[in-house]
Amino acid sequence: MAISKKQLEEFNKLFDGIVNNVEQTLFGKRHVVQIVLATMISEGHVLLEDVPGTGKTAMARAISESMDMKYSRIQFTPDLLPTDITGIEVYNQKKEAFEFQEGPIFANLVLADEINRASPKTQSALLEAMEERHVTVGKVRRSAGLPFLVIATQNPIEQSGTYPLPEAQLDRFMIKTSVGYTDPNSTVEILKGTAHVSGQLKAVAKGSDILTLSAMSREVIANESVLRYIVSIVEETRQAEQIRVGSSVRGARNLTKLAKTWALTKGRNYIIPDDVKELATGVLAHRIVLTPDAEFDGVKPEQIIAQVLEKITPPTGNFEV
């Protein structure tokens, strides 16, 4: 079903309203807030690689408060157990039966802080929920919340005592990005104390609104020429000399899904190549593995994606059909 002009206006009114609300807490970070919100609408998850103190936690809380959603934060540490995430069955002596105590994964927005500090076994407990949107404890499967977004963070500088995420687990994240430092003017406003602190934001939407926007995003037109452009980009990541492992099919699928939502934020009900080019680095760079020689030479995955985008000629024509 084609998306009407009125639906486009309603989408952007709601989307911009949430972003504007979050900006009361997080100054100067409109683009990254848009990316995170678009990822949630696209039913994906976000990996934030950033140094401490850039506002990752504040952004996550502000997004959840703006939509009156259940929020939880998990501080990943080496001694964190899978049951600390998923929950555990506890025996109730009065009832003479086991009762399930939910873990923090049962929320709409979960901040997995410093995910690479926990053991791979503990990481996998979170990643099962991310992929399947359910949690298995014992023999019982329990559904996570809807909508459901995981924002995982890791420090790119401090490597001591960490367990780097394997490629298969990195592939579960729709996009990898960073919040970054605030610009000088925004920093001055923060120092003036004009920013809202956590808990002061009023909800401007509901979590169920995200489900409505997600349904709308799925109806965005993806012209075959644009789809072939996406496939060509992903194929090229597998052919480049400096890459040992290229992007998976999941990378192509996630790029398509996020581009559909991104098109809506631009007031269109169809994808254009510029949407793909704008999002490709964030969606694909963390999925590729460089050769040892390329790593030794200091090559970054982001550079490879930039080269791929330069090499592949984008399609032209009418993308509305």
C-alpha positions as CSV (number, residue, x, y, z in Angstrom):
1,M,0.0,0.0,0.0
2,A,1.4,3.4,-1.1
3,I,2.3,5.9,1.6
4,S,0.2,9.0,1.3
5,K,1.5,12.6,1.7
6,K,-0.5,12.9,4.9
7,Q,1.2,9.7,6.4
8,L,4.6,11.2,5.5
9,E,3.7,14.4,7.3
10,E,2.5,12.4,10.4
11,F,5.7,10.3,10.3
12,N,7.9,13.4,10.3
13,K,5.9,15.3,12.9
14,L,6.2,12.4,15.3
15,F,9.9,11.6,14.4
16,D,11.0,15.2,14.7
17,G,9.0,15.7,17.9
18,I,10.9,12.8,19.6
19,V,14.3,14.1,18.3
20,N,13.5,17.6,19.5
21,N,12.5,16.3,22.9
22,V,15.8,14.3,23.2
23,E,17.8,17.4,22.2
24,Q,16.6,19.1,25.4
25,T,19.0,16.7,27.2
26,L,21.6,16.0,24.5
27,F,22.7,19.3,22.8
28,G,24.3,19.3,19.4
29,K,23.8,15.6,18.7
30,R,20.7,15.7,16.4
31,H,22.1,13.5,13.7
32,V,23.1,10.6,16.0
33,V,19.7,10.8,17.7
34,Q,18.1,10.6,14.3
35,I,20.2,7.6,13.4
36,V,19.4,5.7,16.7
37,L,15.7,6.4,16.4
38,A,15.6,5.4,12.7
39,T,17.4,2.2,13.7
40,M,14.8,1.4,16.3
41,I,12.0,2.0,13.7
42,S,13.9,-0.3,11.4
43,E,13.9,-3.0,14.1
44,G,17.6,-3.0,14.5
45,H,20.2,-2.4,17.2
46,V,23.0,0.1,17.7
47,L,26.6,-0.3,18.6
48,L,28.2,2.9,20.0
49,E,31.9,3.0,20.1
50,D,32.9,6.0,22.1
51,V,35.1,7.2,24.9
52,P,33.4,7.8,28.3
53,G,31.5,11.0,29.0
54,T,30.0,11.7,25.5
55,G,26.4,11.3,26.6
56,K,25.6,7.7,25.6
57,T,23.6,6.9,28.7
58,A,21.9,10.3,28.7
59,M,20.7,9.8,25.1
60,A,19.4,6.3,25.8
61,R,17.4,7.5,28.8
62,A,16.1,10.5,27.0
63,I,14.8,8.4,24.1
64,S,13.0,6.0,26.4
65,E,11.5,8.9,28.5
66,S,10.4,10.7,25.3
67,M,8.3,7.6,24.4
68,D,7.4,6.5,27.9
69,M,9.1,3.2,27.4
70,K,10.6,0.8,29.9
71,Y,14.4,1.4,30.2
72,S,17.1,-0.7,31.7
73,R,20.9,-0.3,31.9
74,I,23.2,-3.3,32.2
75,Q,26.8,-2.6,33.3
76,F,28.9,-5.3,31.7
77,T,31.7,-6.6,33.9
78,P,33.9,-9.7,33.8
79,D,31.9,-11.4,36.5
80,L,28.5,-10.7,35.0
81,L,26.5,-13.9,34.4
82,P,24.0,-14.7,31.7
83,T,21.2,-15.0,34.3
84,D,22.1,-11.4,35.4
85,I,20.8,-10.4,32.0
86,T,18.0,-12.8,31.3
87,G,16.6,-13.4,34.8
88,I,16.4,-16.6,36.8
89,E,13.8,-19.0,38.2
90,V,13.6,-18.8,42.0
91,Y,11.8,-21.3,44.3
92,N,9.0,-19.8,46.3
93,Q,8.6,-21.8,49.5
94,K,5.1,-20.4,50.2
95,K,3.7,-21.4,46.8
96,E,6.0,-24.5,46.6
97,A,6.8,-23.6,43.0
98,F,9.4,-21.9,40.9
99,E,8.8,-18.3,39.9
100,F,10.6,-16.4,37.2
101,Q,12.3,-13.2,38.1
102,E,12.8,-11.1,35.0
103,G,16.2,-9.7,34.2
104,P,17.0,-6.3,32.8
105,I,16.7,-7.6,29.2
106,F,12.9,-7.4,29.6
107,A,12.6,-3.7,28.6
108,N,11.9,-1.7,25.5
109,L,15.3,0.0,25.4
110,V,18.3,-1.7,26.9
111,L,21.6,0.0,27.3
112,A,24.4,-2.6,27.4
113,D,27.2,-0.5,28.8
114,E,30.8,-1.6,27.9
115,I,29.6,-4.9,26.4
116,N,33.1,-6.0,25.6
117,R,34.0,-6.3,29.3
118,A,31.8,-9.4,29.8
119,S,32.7,-12.9,28.8
120,P,31.6,-14.3,25.4
121,K,29.1,-16.5,27.2
122,T,27.4,-13.6,28.8
123,Q,27.6,-11.5,25.6
124,S,25.7,-14.3,23.8
125,A,22.8,-14.2,26.3
126,L,22.2,-10.6,25.2
127,L,22.8,-11.3,21.5
128,E,20.2,-14.1,21.4
129,A,17.6,-11.7,22.6
130,M,18.7,-9.1,20.0
131,E,18.4,-11.6,17.1
132,E,15.3,-13.6,18.2
133,R,13.6,-11.0,20.3
134,H,13.0,-13.6,23.0
135,V,14.9,-15.1,25.9
136,T,15.2,-18.8,26.8
137,V,15.5,-19.6,30.5
138,G,15.5,-23.3,31.2
139,K,13.1,-24.7,28.7
140,V,10.8,-21.7,28.5
141,R,10.9,-19.0,25.8
142,R,9.8,-15.6,26.9
143,S,9.3,-12.6,24.5
144,A,11.2,-9.4,25.0
145,G,9.4,-6.1,24.9
146,L,8.0,-4.5,21.8
147,P,9.4,-2.2,20.6
148,F,12.9,-3.6,21.5
149,L,16.2,-1.7,21.0
150,V,19.6,-2.6,22.4
151,I,22.2,0.2,22.5
152,A,25.5,-1.4,23.2
153,T,28.6,0.6,24.0
154,Q,32.3,-0.1,24.0
155,N,35.4,2.0,24.6
156,P,37.7,2.1,21.5
157,I,40.8,3.1,23.5
158,E,40.8,0.9,26.6
159,Q,41.5,-2.8,25.5
160,S,42.8,-4.2,28.8
161,G,40.4,-6.8,30.3
162,T,38.1,-6.8,27.4
163,Y,36.6,-9.5,25.2
164,P,36.3,-8.2,21.6
165,L,33.0,-9.0,20.0
166,P,33.4,-11.8,17.4
167,E,32.4,-11.0,13.8
168,A,29.3,-13.1,14.0
169,Q,28.1,-11.0,17.0
170,L,29.0,-7.7,15.5
171,D,26.9,-8.6,12.5
172,R,23.8,-8.5,14.8
173,F,24.0,-4.8,15.1
174,M,22.3,-2.8,12.3
175,I,24.7,0.1,12.6
176,K,27.8,1.1,14.4
177,T,28.3,4.8,15.1
178,S,29.5,7.2,17.8
179,V,28.1,10.1,19.7
180,G,31.4,12.1,19.8
181,Y,32.2,15.2,21.7
182,T,29.9,18.2,21.7
183,D,30.8,21.3,19.7
184,P,32.0,24.3,21.7
185,N,28.7,26.2,21.6
186,S,26.7,23.1,22.9
187,T,29.3,22.6,25.6
188,V,28.8,26.2,26.8
189,E,25.0,25.6,27.0
190,I,25.7,22.4,29.0
191,L,27.9,24.4,31.4
192,K,25.2,27.0,31.8
193,G,22.9,24.2,33.1
194,T,20.2,24.8,30.5
195,A,20.0,21.1,29.6
196,H,17.2,19.0,31.1
197,V,18.5,16.2,33.3
198,S,17.3,12.7,33.2
199,G,13.8,12.2,34.6
200,Q,12.6,15.7,33.6
201,L,11.6,15.0,30.1
202,K,7.9,14.6,29.3
203,A,6.8,11.9,26.9
204,V,5.8,13.1,23.5
205,A,5.0,9.7,22.1
206,K,4.3,6.1,23.1
207,G,6.3,2.9,22.4
208,S,3.4,1.6,20.3
209,D,4.0,4.6,18.0
210,I,7.3,3.0,17.0
211,L,5.5,-0.1,15.8
212,T,3.2,2.1,13.7
213,L,6.2,3.9,12.1
214,S,7.9,0.5,11.6
215,A,4.9,-0.7,9.6
216,M,5.0,2.4,7.5
217,S,8.8,2.0,6.9
218,R,8.2,-1.5,5.4
219,E,5.9,0.1,2.8
220,V,8.6,2.4,1.4
221,I,9.4,1.8,-2.3
222,A,12.8,0.1,-3.0
223,N,13.3,0.3,-6.7
224,E,15.1,-2.7,-8.3
225,S,18.0,-0.5,-9.5
226,V,18.6,0.8,-5.9
227,L,18.4,-2.8,-4.6
228,R,21.0,-3.9,-7.2
229,Y,23.1,-0.9,-6.2
230,I,23.1,-2.1,-2.6
231,V,24.0,-5.7,-3.7
232,S,26.8,-4.3,-5.8
233,I,28.3,-2.5,-2.8
234,V,28.1,-5.5,-0.6
235,E,29.5,-7.8,-3.3
236,E,32.5,-5.4,-3.7
237,T,33.3,-5.6,0.0
238,R,33.9,-9.3,-0.7
239,Q,36.2,-8.7,-3.7
240,A,38.5,-5.9,-2.3
241,E,42.1,-7.1,-1.9
242,Q,42.4,-5.6,1.6
243,I,39.4,-7.5,2.9
244,R,39.5,-11.0,4.3
245,V,35.8,-11.3,5.0
246,G,33.2,-9.1,3.3
247,S,29.7,-8.0,4.4
248,S,27.1,-10.7,5.0
249,V,23.6,-10.8,3.4
250,R,22.3,-9.4,6.7
251,G,24.4,-6.3,5.9
252,A,22.5,-5.8,2.6
253,R,19.2,-6.4,4.3
254,N,19.9,-4.0,7.1
255,L,21.1,-1.3,4.8
256,T,17.8,-1.6,2.8
257,K,15.7,-1.5,5.9
258,L,17.4,1.5,7.4
259,A,17.4,3.3,4.0
260,K,13.7,2.9,3.9
261,T,13.2,4.6,7.3
262,W,15.8,7.3,6.3
263,A,13.9,8.1,3.2
264,L,10.8,8.7,5.3
265,T,12.7,11.2,7.4
266,K,13.6,13.1,4.2
267,G,9.9,13.3,3.3
268,R,10.0,10.6,0.6
269,N,8.2,7.2,0.3
270,Y,11.0,5.8,-1.9
271,I,14.7,5.2,-1.5
272,I,17.3,7.0,-3.6
273,P,21.0,6.1,-4.0
274,D,22.0,9.1,-1.7
275,D,20.2,7.4,1.2
276,V,22.3,4.3,0.7
277,K,25.6,6.2,0.4
278,E,24.8,8.2,3.6
279,L,24.2,5.0,5.6
280,A,26.6,2.5,4.0
281,T,29.6,3.2,6.2
282,G,27.8,2.9,9.5
283,V,25.9,-0.3,8.4
284,L,28.7,-2.1,6.6
285,A,32.1,-1.1,8.1
286,H,31.8,-3.2,11.3
287,R,30.9,-6.3,9.3
288,I,34.1,-6.6,7.3
289,V,37.4,-8.1,8.4
290,L,40.6,-6.7,7.0
291,T,43.6,-8.8,6.0
292,P,46.6,-8.8,8.4
293,D,48.6,-6.7,5.9
294,A,45.9,-4.1,5.8
295,E,45.6,-3.9,9.6
296,F,49.4,-3.6,9.8
297,D,49.3,-0.7,7.3
298,G,46.7,1.1,9.5
299,V,43.8,0.7,7.0
300,K,40.4,1.3,8.5
301,P,37.2,-0.5,7.4
302,E,35.6,2.9,6.9
303,Q,38.2,3.8,4.3
304,I,37.4,0.6,2.4
305,I,33.7,1.4,2.3
306,A,34.5,4.9,1.1
307,Q,36.6,3.4,-1.7
308,V,33.8,1.0,-2.6
309,L,31.3,3.8,-2.8
310,E,33.7,5.7,-5.1
311,K,34.1,2.7,-7.3
312,I,30.4,1.7,-7.7
313,T,28.4,4.0,-10.0
314,P,25.0,4.8,-8.5
315,P,21.9,4.3,-10.6
316,T,20.0,7.2,-12.1
317,G,16.4,7.6,-13.2
318,N,13.0,7.4,-11.6
319,F,13.1,5.6,-8.2
320,E,9.4,6.1,-7.3
321,V,8.3,2.9,-9.0
